[in-house]
């Protein structure tokens, strides 16, 4: 579910910004500049600072930030407020994606790590296939407020799913005990 929310930045978000909020295409490009600069400047320090956190905590926080960041677009009305939502979901991106890769490799039996990573990428690709289609369909039929509140709801569901992950990493625990 979180990948469906995340991929709105490539589809319904630019349509919404230009069509509904009357921002320019240049503004949309500036939002990506903000996203990229934050990632370049902060992702490594954030991941270093949170390396001791449980994967469940990091995944849930990243997913929650996606939910709040995209959901807040329902309230955004101008460049500054949209930029703030981009900052929020960018932090979600910096928490979620590195933690997801670490969690998947942590739970996978060592000889099957490639399979687990492939399955994870397949799930992300499914979100990439469904998210833009579903998001633009909701935007067209029901409007931006419904879309962004739907992203909030879907992101909260994904956060709940992350909170249900086991605290221990089974493959790592198995390696230690053998």
TALINRA-V946952 format. One record per helix or strand. SS is the DSSP state (H for helix, E for strand). FROM is the first residue (numbers start at 1). LEN is the number of residues. If there is no record, write none. Layout:
BEGIN
SS;FROM;LEN
SS;FROM;LEN
END
This chain:
BEGIN
H;2;9
H;12;9
H;25;25
H;55;20
H;79;29
H;110;33
H;144;20
H;170;8
END
